[in-house]
Amino acid sequence: MVTFFRASPSPIRAPRAVRPLKRRQPKKTNELPKDLAPSVPADDAHGSHGRQVCRRHELYVSFQDLGWLDWVIAPRGYSAYYCEGECSFPLDSCMNATNHAILQSLVHLMKPDAVPKACCAPTKLSATSVLYYDSSNNVILRKHRNMVVKACGCH
């Protein structure tokens, strides 16, 4: 509640009609009820049968290894990361699963030969800047979008 006082008189507003408070509906999430959720520690990166769940992995891209240092000035490389892992039912909230992925994994349980599992893929990407020579030997600084994986999820 915010209140303030004025030293000079001002017109008085008519009070609003009092309405009963509405109860907010709880937000819908993709999480299973606690009694149905898997009992896996939050820091455990392995799913059922010891397979890794969908998550981000380190990937350093070296412009020297690509043979690009004749035109890329800086940086010499960057951490791009990549996504890999299982998207198996039940899809935990830490997997950033889409609603489509949740339904696809349910249908996969019923028809595993007809419908594949959901895929582990980037859900959030960020940019990186590269200083390079263009075809006319001009020095260009360009921010390239969607070059660094920030988060992974099931799609």
Secondary structure, 3 states (H helix, E strand, C coil): CCCCCCCCCCCCCCCCCCCCCCCCCCCCCCCCCCCCCCCCCCCCCECHHHCEECEEECCEEECCCCCCCCCEEECCEEECCEEECECCCCCCHHHCCCHHHHHHHHHHHHCCCCCCCCCEEEEEEEEEEEEEECCCCCEEEEEEEEEEEEEEEEC
